[in-house]
Amino acid sequence: MQDGLRIDGERLCRRIAELGQVGAIAGGGVARLALTDEDRAGRDLVVGWMREMGLAVTVDALGNVVGVRRGREDLAPVMMGSHIDTVRTGGRYDGNLGVLGGLEVLATLDDAGIVTRRPLAVAFFTNEEGSRFQPDMMGSLAFVGELPLEKALATAGIDGATVGAELARIGYAGPAPVGGKKGKVHAYVELHVEQGPVLEAEGFTIGAVEGVQGISWSEFTLTGQSNHAGTTPMRLRHDAGLVAARITTFARQVATEMGGHQVATVGLLTQFPNLVNVVANRVVMTVDLRNTDETLLKEAERRVFAFAEGAAKEEGVGLSRRTLARFEPVAFDAALVGRVEAIARELGHEVRRLPSGAGHDAQILASVCPACMVFVPSAKGVSHNVEEYTSPSDIQAGGDVLLRLVRELAG
Amino acid sequence: MQDGLRIDGERLCRRIAELGQVGAIAGGGVARLALTDEDRAGRDLVVGWMREMGLAVTVDALGNVVGVRRGREDLAPVMMGSHIDTVRTGGRYDGNLGVLGGLEVLATLDDAGIVTRRPLAVAFFTNEEGSRFQPDMMGSLAFVGELPLEKALATAGIDGATVGAELARIGYAGPAPVGGKKGKVHAYVELHVEQGPVLEAEGFTIGAVEGVQGISWSEFTLTGQSNHAGTTPMRLRHDAGLVAARITTFARQVATEMGGHQVATVGLLTQFPNLVNVVANRVVMTVDLRNTDETLLKEAERRVFAFAEGAAKEEGVGLSRRTLARFEPVAFDAALVGRVEAIARELGHEVRRLPSGAGHDAQILASVCPACMVFVPSAKGVSHNVEEYTSPSDIQAGGDVLLRLVRELAG
């Protein structure tokens, strides 16, 4: 595998630009919400490329599309892929890079006349973003058997239309049964933009993604007492705003003290009655905790929840908490992560291990086969935004790592 | 003065209840915004009582009303008073108690056949609350010469009407020149409900008000960077919400460490974009600092402002600050405060010195004559609310202190 084969980065960038014209919006972004006319047009373009390349294309009953390139033996394929649906004001790279990068790997092998032992597949999964239909990662969840097809098809979107009806309408309610069982995919590799600032900020070209962070979203409602800011001595206050502030600073402290991949964010904080001279009688706030390690995530939760209760009690403020979301971390296959790192080094790229802070189809596929992800930098960490950008040289680097890794895996 | 003369608390409470029927609203409160029809009706009722008692009533060009009871000598009068305008959902006691308490003192002296050496006056000042027209304490400010009459008359209210036009409309643009010069009032004593929880919470009946707190209102705008809560490591964040929280907790710390009469409140805090999983890129917040001592208030400002700048810098967050309001503290006449305290003790009441956290006409009058205030408890510290309540026994106690003090002052 030291033959120095490289993908054609320019061809890949041209395809990214061409797909980016489908559902294009002002500022260079795209809007291809799942199962809309724009999504259909994007699907048609990519499926057309798959057919041109001679792939065997199957569309399953949930609209997941898989293009397979035959191998020398009839084995479970090595799969690449991601998604091509976008958020309402999305970029050109999120998802699309993984799908078109996979096609570029196959085209490169075609050009070099190389046939791998195992088949190679490129997949795009329906509704990864979850902007129109909940849950996100719907296609891959059904693909691995974690979401019943009937439930997925019956899902109504933000506009009232159901997944089933929209699939039929755009012609992507395919004949194939949904998804695979364990063993039907040999391994899954997803090339993706980081969507965060770490690689760029630290000067790395390749991220070897160790896993996807577990997520804990809690909402706290603090109930204090509204009082006059001038006439109420400090010791007689029940200030919901103060307790909220103490929780916010403590959450940061926990993340700092725990270090590693622990992050903590109080993104939402709404104070009532929100007047200059009235002590706050109510605050609704959220705490977003994430870690790649479930034990550590639980520890962060325990510390923040305990502190919040103590701080509320100390101030004579009522506290209630509800869980808005809770997902356990997913660890990618250690051997694959190691290979991503090693290959990137072999190719002369600066590489670092890092977790993914966002969810991806790869974490779903990880339940049925060894899976991993290759990250390339997002300029300024921006994603889900028309300004999303990854440079051609980084795309070349990511595609080369993907090429070499799947060649290894496919033999 | 040890003759044991007491006011008729029942008569005073009846008058409070009767005035409370004018502009009555659901829940036992009143709405008599300055210079509305309801304010006129309230004024007419009180002026009627003044005339029944034989007082010489003057109405000045800003609608301030003064009723004078002759003394044995033609000297500057000892004045009692307050205001009878209310906020939109006000209580029956705020302001009204000081005016009707003053009338009750005169009625008690009438009943006892006592004529003081100095004249006694009862005043109510126009638009103390400032709910309809800014600034608050308008009538007393003009009375002492700190606000030009023309400016006051030209002031447009929240409904567009001007003070001058409304005074004319309700018949309270009086013929008398506005206000007094130094020396025209011998002393001013204002009986008022505390509007805070201290007296009730600590079991005191009478508050000897040492002064009115200085007020410092600052608005901070913090400008951070919006980032993904999952993908952005803690060290790369510029979290405006975290800086806001640190300022909030520090403001509390300053108030606690300084002790005394220092209070600090972050009542208003608005976070953007205010989403669970997005680091806040902007916060607008206020810090309300008050102290009875200008040097200490400046010290609190210095500490909070310096901390805010440091915290913002540390997080890489921009900070701008503007002053929304700044008033220096007013100290009431030390001798008068001492007499309030002593008289309350002589009458067998639990008394404590305390500052006023809210503004009052007395602080304005303090610039032209010795002034002081007598506080009685507000149930649960509630004011500017239909649930405002002060018990008949506390009203009796406050009226008795007022009676004895003005008899001393009037000789």
Interface residues (C-beta under 8 A of the other chain):
Chain A: E194 Q195 G196 P197 V198 A201 Q213 I215 W217 N227 H228 A229 G230 T231 T232 P233 M234 L236 D239 G241 L242 A244 A245 R246 T248 T249 R252 A255 T256 Q262 V263 A264 T265 V266 G267 L268 L269 T270 Q271 N274 L275 V276 N277 V278 V279 A280 T286 D288 R290 L324 S356 G357 A358 G381 S383
Chain B: E194 Q195 G196 P197 V198 A201 Q213 I215 W217 N227 H228 A229 G230 T231 T232 P233 M234 L236 D239 G241 L242 A244 A245 R246 T248 T249 R252 A255 T256 Q262 V263 A264 T265 V266 G267 L268 L269 T270 Q271 N274 L275 V276 N277 V278 V279 A280 T286 D288 R290 L324 S356 G357 A358 G381 S383 H384
